[in-house]
Amino acid sequence: MKYKTKNETGKKGEQIAAVYLKKNGYKIKELNFRCPLGELDIIASEKKVIVFVEVKTRYSQELGYPEEAVSVKKQKKLSQLALWYMQNKKLTDVSARFDVVAVTLHPDRNEIKLIKNAFDFIES
């Protein structure tokens, strides 16, 4: 089933990603965390590491693979958001990383690709 809006498609992908992450040992801390700088899709932990997860969802690879949409500009933005989150939650002594979950929705199944440590923190 195709969703009418980009927002609905994104929300479906985030739901699928959250279930997938839980099954793979992640503990979900926040979904769609909003702050003055923007929004983080999923904040989770794996072992003792805080993981900031960006979810990209597509119906096909017609416009490229979902993970290719996490541009350097987007990585900078996610880095700013993660820093804001960690400072405001007083998590400055905790390890963190950025993962990307790429979801491709197919009529008969969903394709999920987890890219751990997808990119490094980028100072703006």
N, CA, C and O of each residue as an XYZ file, in Angstrom:
496
protein
N       0.840     -1.184      0.000
C       0.000      0.000      0.000
C       0.879      1.238      0.000
O       1.746      1.386      0.861
N       0.664      2.120     -0.949
C       1.411      3.377     -0.996
C       0.718      4.402     -0.113
O      -0.509      4.466     -0.046
N       1.537      5.202      0.564
C       0.994      6.249      1.415
C       0.878      7.528      0.598
O       1.668      7.777     -0.313
N      -0.120      8.333      0.941
C      -0.429      9.517      0.148
C       0.655     10.588      0.224
O       0.977     11.222     -0.781
N       1.205     10.785      1.389
C       2.164     11.880      1.537
C       3.552     11.359      1.910
O       3.721     10.238      2.389
N       4.523     12.217      1.668
C       5.906     11.922      2.039
C       6.005     11.707      3.552
O       6.751     10.848      4.022
N       5.235     12.505      4.304
C       5.235     12.401      5.760
C       4.712     11.035      6.219
O       5.283     10.414      7.115
N       3.619     10.576      5.596
C       3.052      9.267      5.945
C       4.038      8.148      5.605
O       4.194      7.196      6.370
N       4.696      8.269      4.463
C       5.697      7.276      4.054
C       6.836      7.246      5.073
O       7.283      6.176      5.488
N       7.297      8.429      5.468
C       8.374      8.520      6.449
C       7.999      7.909      7.785
O       8.796      7.193      8.390
N       6.784      8.189      8.249
C       6.314      7.637      9.539
C       6.252      6.105      9.479
O       6.626      5.429     10.437
N       5.781      5.565      8.356
C       5.717      4.108      8.199
C       7.124      3.525      8.261
O       7.357      2.525      8.939
N       8.053      4.148      7.557
C       9.443      3.690      7.584
C      10.034      3.735      8.983
O      10.765      2.827      9.378
N       9.724      4.785      9.735
C      10.236      4.908     11.107
C       9.671      3.815     12.004
O      10.382      3.273     12.850
N       8.396      3.491     11.820
C       7.781      2.398     12.603
C       8.484      1.072     12.295
O       8.828      0.318     13.204
N       8.687      0.803     11.021
C       9.358     -0.434     10.595
C      10.779     -0.473     11.162
O      11.227     -1.506     11.660
N      11.478      0.654     11.084
C      12.855      0.739     11.580
C      12.918      0.499     13.088
O      13.808     -0.206     13.564
N      11.982      1.077     13.840
C      11.975      0.913     15.297
C      11.795     -0.560     15.683
O      12.488     -1.063     16.568
N      10.878     -1.235     15.024
C      10.655     -2.669     15.294
C      11.921     -3.463     14.961
O      12.347     -4.322     15.733
N      12.509     -3.167     13.815
C      13.732     -3.848     13.373
C      14.864     -3.638     14.382
O      15.566     -4.584     14.740
N      15.038     -2.402     14.835
C      16.107     -2.094     15.785
C      15.901     -2.837     17.103
O      16.847     -3.396     17.659
N      14.666     -2.844     17.602
C      14.369     -3.567     18.849
C      14.723     -5.042     18.710
O      15.324     -5.624     19.614
N      14.356     -5.649     17.587
C      14.655     -7.066     17.342
C      16.159     -7.323     17.289
O      16.617     -8.442     17.516
N      16.925     -6.260     16.983
C      18.368     -6.404     16.849
C      19.135     -5.835     18.042
O      20.304     -5.471     17.919
N      18.473     -5.760     19.189
C      19.156     -5.436     20.437
C      19.238     -3.966     20.820
O      19.864     -3.630     21.825
N      18.630     -3.099     20.056
C      18.620     -1.677     20.410
C      17.489     -1.414     21.408
O      16.446     -2.067     21.367
N      17.709     -0.462     22.292
C      16.644      0.001     23.191
C      16.243      1.398     22.697
O      17.069      2.309     22.642
N      14.985      1.545     22.346
C      14.496      2.822     21.827
C      14.289      3.774     22.998
O      13.577      3.453     23.949
N      14.910      4.942     22.924
C      14.761      5.967     23.960
C      13.762      7.036     23.540
O      12.942      7.473     24.347
N      13.827      7.458     22.283
C      12.954      8.520     21.783
C      12.603      8.241     20.319
O      13.429      7.751     19.549
N      11.370      8.561     19.960
C      10.942      8.533     18.558
C      10.543      9.955     18.191
O       9.809     10.608     18.933
N      11.019     10.430     17.057
C      10.688     11.768     16.578
C      10.945     12.836     17.646
O      10.069     13.634     17.979
N      12.162     12.825     18.165
C      12.557     13.808     19.182
C      12.678     15.187     18.527
O      13.439     15.376     17.578
N      11.920     16.133     19.050
C      11.952     17.501     18.519
C      12.627     18.435     19.515
O      12.444     18.323     20.727
N      13.414     19.362     18.969
C      14.049     20.401     19.763
C      14.070     21.667     18.910
O      13.630     21.631     17.761
N      14.569     22.787     19.441
C      14.571     24.023     18.648
C      15.330     23.927     17.320
O      15.063     24.707     16.406
N      16.256     22.997     17.202
C      17.060     22.877     15.984
C      16.425     21.990     14.916
O      16.809     22.056     13.749
N      15.452     21.158     15.309
C      14.840     20.238     14.343
C      14.402     18.941     14.997
O      14.006     18.923     16.162
N      14.476     17.849     14.234
C      13.975     16.550     14.715
C      14.955     15.427     14.414
O      15.580     15.380     13.355
N      15.068     14.528     15.378
C      15.823     13.281     15.207
C      14.804     12.153     15.093
O      13.884     12.069     15.906
N      14.955     11.288     14.097
C      13.971     10.213     13.879
C      13.897      9.255     15.068
O      12.839      9.067     15.669
N      15.044      8.656     15.393
C      15.086      7.679     16.490
C      16.361      7.901     17.299
O      17.450      8.057     16.746
N      16.199      7.911     18.615
C      17.353      7.906     19.508
C      17.248      6.599     20.284
O      16.230      6.309     20.912
N      18.315      5.824     20.227
C      18.311      4.502     20.848
C      19.622      4.302     21.591
O      20.510      5.154     21.565
N      19.719      3.173     22.243
C      21.007      2.790     22.822
C      21.278      1.343     22.433
O      20.369      0.522     22.314
N      22.553      1.066     22.242
C      23.009     -0.296     21.987
C      24.205     -0.488     22.885
O      25.227      0.182     22.741
N      24.062     -1.416     23.816
C      25.041     -1.581     24.879
C      25.155     -0.245     25.602
O      24.152      0.245     26.122
N      26.325      0.356     25.655
C      26.459      1.627     26.385
C      26.624      2.823     25.452
O      27.127      3.869     25.860
N      26.203      2.666     24.207
C      26.365      3.710     23.199
C      25.003      4.322     22.860
O      24.026      3.608     22.636
N      24.957      5.668     22.828
C      23.759      6.357     22.342
C      23.833      6.339     20.815
O      24.865      6.669     20.231
N      22.735      5.952     20.180
C      22.713      5.856     18.716
C      21.630      6.787     18.165
O      20.451      6.672     18.498
N      22.069      7.700     17.319
C      21.155      8.597     16.626
C      20.883      7.965     15.263
O      21.790      7.799     14.447
N      19.622      7.618     15.035
C      19.264      6.867     13.835
C      18.454      7.741     12.881
O      17.405      8.273     13.244
N      18.948      7.877     11.685
C      18.216      8.565     10.618
C      17.562      7.489      9.755
O      18.225      6.548      9.320
N      16.270      7.630      9.512
C      15.526      6.658      8.715
C      15.164      7.293      7.380
O      14.630      8.401      7.333
N      15.457      6.584      6.301
C      15.077      7.036      4.963
C      14.237      5.938      4.325
O      14.614      4.766      4.333
N      13.097      6.332      3.775
C      12.137      5.367      3.235
C      11.809      5.707      1.779
O      11.608      6.868      1.424
N      11.760      4.680      0.960
C      11.424      4.832     -0.463
C      10.543      3.658     -0.892
O      10.409      2.663     -0.181
N       9.949      3.808     -2.074
C       9.185      2.718     -2.690
C      10.004      1.988     -3.745
O       9.683      0.861     -4.123
N      11.065      2.638     -4.219
C      11.910      2.012     -5.232
C      13.266      2.711     -5.213
O      13.467      3.692     -4.497
N      14.189      2.186     -6.014
C      15.493      2.827     -6.135
C      15.527      3.792     -7.334
O      16.595      4.210     -7.780
N      14.359      4.127     -7.833
C      14.256      5.010     -8.999
C      15.015      6.328     -8.798
O      15.644      6.840     -9.725
N      14.947      6.864     -7.587
C      15.648      8.113     -7.264
C      16.942      7.843     -6.495
O      17.500      8.754     -5.883
N      17.413      6.610     -6.523
C      18.605      6.229     -5.780
C      18.224      5.440     -4.538
O      17.048      5.333     -4.193
N      19.217      4.897     -3.879
C      18.974      4.138     -2.654
C      18.582      5.098     -1.536
O      19.069      6.228     -1.507
N      17.713      4.675     -0.613
C      17.271      5.583      0.455
C      18.436      6.201      1.220
O      18.418      7.392      1.531
N      19.439      5.396      1.520
C      20.562      5.891      2.331
C      21.365      6.992      1.635
O      22.071      7.759      2.289
N      21.255      7.064      0.310
C      21.970      8.110     -0.433
C      21.393      9.499     -0.156
O      22.025     10.507     -0.470
N      20.206      9.553      0.427
C      19.570     10.829      0.750
C      20.154     11.473      2.014
O      19.791     12.598      2.357
N      21.044     10.775      2.697
C      21.685     11.345      3.886
C      22.952     12.067      3.417
O      24.065     11.551      3.519
N      22.740     13.260      2.909
C      23.808     14.075      2.334
C      24.726     14.642      3.423
O      24.439     14.520      4.614
N      25.812     15.252      3.007
C      26.722     15.891      3.956
C      25.978     17.005      4.710
O      26.173     17.184      5.912
N      25.138     17.737      4.006
C      24.336     18.781      4.660
C      23.451     18.169      5.753
O      23.347     18.713      6.852
N      22.821     17.047      5.444
C      21.965     16.353      6.421
C      22.808     15.829      7.582
O      22.378     15.897      8.733
N      23.998     15.311      7.297
C      24.891     14.820      8.343
C      25.285     15.944      9.298
O      25.355     15.729     10.508
N      25.545     17.140      8.767
C      25.877     18.294      9.611
C      24.704     18.629     10.525
O      24.882     18.882     11.717
N      23.507     18.626      9.953
C      22.297     18.929     10.728
C      22.089     17.893     11.833
O      21.797     18.250     12.975
N      22.239     16.617     11.495
C      22.086     15.557     12.495
C      23.146     15.674     13.584
O      22.871     15.399     14.752
N      24.345     16.077     13.210
C      25.421     16.279     14.184
C      25.045     17.387     15.173
O      25.249     17.240     16.378
N      24.499     18.490     14.667
C      24.063     19.595     15.530
C      22.958     19.133     16.483
O      22.981     19.438     17.675
N      22.001     18.398     15.940
C      20.885     17.895     16.752
C      21.375     16.942     17.846
O      20.934     17.019     18.992
N      22.286     16.052     17.480
C      22.819     15.093     18.451
C      23.577     15.810     19.565
O      23.440     15.467     20.740
N      24.375     16.803     19.190
C      25.124     17.566     20.189
C      24.161     18.287     21.132
O      24.354     18.282     22.347
N      23.132     18.901     20.570
C      22.123     19.579     21.394
C      21.489     18.592     22.372
O      21.357     18.886     23.559
N      21.102     17.428     21.872
C      20.463     16.403     22.710
C      21.389     15.978     23.846
O      20.981     15.930     25.006
N      22.625     15.673     23.503
C      23.564     15.166     24.521
C      23.884     16.233     25.567
O      23.995     15.920     26.753
N      24.032     17.478     25.147
C      24.304     18.550     26.106
C      23.103     18.782     27.018
O      23.263     18.947     28.227
N      21.906     18.795     26.444
C      20.706     19.057     27.231
C      20.313     17.904     28.142
O      19.649     18.114     29.157
N      20.715     16.700     27.790
C      20.440     15.523     28.634
C      21.644     15.203     29.537
O      21.652     14.211     30.265
N      22.653     16.074     29.464
C      23.882     15.907     30.264
C      24.526     14.536     30.032
O      24.868     13.824     30.976
N      24.677     14.193     28.767
C      25.268     12.913     28.361
C      26.639     13.134     27.719
O      27.012     12.431     26.779
N      27.370     14.095     28.223
C      28.634     14.467     27.590
C      29.738     13.430     27.768
O      30.743     13.474     27.058
N      29.569     12.508     28.694
C      30.605     11.489     28.920
C      30.215     10.120     28.344
O      30.772      9.094     28.736
N      29.265     10.116     27.422
C      28.738      8.884     26.843
C      29.178      8.790     25.373
O      29.221      9.798     24.669
N      29.502      7.580     24.922
C      29.837      7.374     23.506
C      28.566      7.461     22.670
O      27.478      7.089     23.112
N      28.735      7.960     21.451
C      27.587      8.076     20.548
C      28.023      7.770     19.128
O      29.202      7.855     18.786
N      27.033      7.407     18.301
C      27.308      7.184     16.884
C      26.039      7.466     16.084
O      24.951      7.639     16.634
N      26.221      7.505     14.769
C      25.108      7.739     13.852
C      24.903      6.496     12.999
O      25.827      6.024     12.336
N      23.686      5.972     13.023
C      23.301      4.859     12.158
C      22.237      5.358     11.182
O      21.516      6.317     11.461
N      22.157      4.698     10.051
C      21.099      4.978      9.080
C      20.336      3.684      8.831
O      20.935      2.625      8.639
N      19.019      3.777      8.834
C      18.187      2.650      8.441
C      17.500      3.044      7.136
O      16.743      4.013      7.081
N      17.780      2.274      6.094
C      17.182      2.493      4.778
C      16.058      1.471      4.599
O      16.282      0.262      4.677
N      14.862      1.973      4.361
C      13.693      1.107      4.204
C      13.149      1.291      2.789
O      12.870      2.409      2.356
N      13.005      0.174      2.079
C      12.339      0.208      0.780
C      11.060     -0.606      0.922
O      11.095     -1.797      1.233
N       9.934      0.056      0.689
C       8.626     -0.579      0.833
C       8.238     -1.244     -0.482
O       8.150     -0.592     -1.522
N       8.008     -2.548     -0.416
C       7.548     -3.303     -1.584
C       6.158     -3.843     -1.268
O       5.822     -4.012     -0.096
N       5.347     -4.117     -2.278
C       3.988     -4.621     -2.021
C       3.967     -5.914     -1.194
O       3.071     -6.112     -0.373
N       4.946     -6.784     -1.410
C       4.929     -8.091     -0.753
C       5.890     -8.212      0.437
O       5.817     -9.175      1.199
N       6.782     -7.242      0.591
C       7.751     -7.298      1.691
C       8.430     -5.937      1.811
O       8.307     -5.079      0.938
N       9.152     -5.767      2.922
C       9.928     -4.544      3.100
C      11.402     -4.912      3.140
O      11.790     -5.915      3.741
N      12.204     -4.101      2.504
C      13.648     -4.305      2.489
C      14.243     -3.309      3.492
O      14.013     -2.104      3.390
N      15.008     -3.825      4.457
C      15.574     -2.980      5.509
C      17.083     -3.159      5.523
O      17.594     -4.278      5.583
N      17.784     -2.036      5.465
C      19.244     -2.072      5.522
C      19.703     -1.178      6.669
O      19.401      0.015      6.696
N      20.437     -1.765      7.618
C      20.994     -1.017      8.740
C      22.454     -0.715      8.447
O      23.248     -1.620      8.189
N      22.799      0.560      8.489
C      24.185      0.965      8.284
C      24.676      1.537      9.616
O      24.371      2.676      9.972
N      25.436      0.726     10.336
C      25.972      1.157     11.633
C      27.141      2.102     11.402
O      27.929      1.931     10.471
N      27.234      3.105     12.274
C      28.331      4.060     12.201
C      28.434      4.641     10.787
O      29.515      4.682     10.198
N      27.302      5.083     10.258
C      27.183      5.509      8.863
C      28.042      6.729      8.524
O      28.512      6.872      7.395
N      28.238      7.599      9.505
C      29.075      8.778      9.285
C      29.569      9.292     10.623
O      29.034      8.940     11.674
N      30.594     10.127     10.572
C      31.184     10.703     11.761
C      30.530     12.054     12.060
O      29.935     12.679     11.182
N      30.652     12.486     13.302
C      30.191     13.804     13.721
C      30.876     14.874     12.865
O      32.084     14.814     12.636
N      30.103     15.840     12.402
C      30.643     16.930     11.589
C      30.383     18.241     12.330
O      29.238     18.604     12.600
N      31.463     18.936     12.650
C      31.294     20.249     13.279
C      30.832     21.243     12.232
O      31.271     21.210     11.082
N      29.939     22.126     12.649
C      29.427     23.092     11.658
C      30.225     24.373     11.630
O      29.917     25.276     10.852
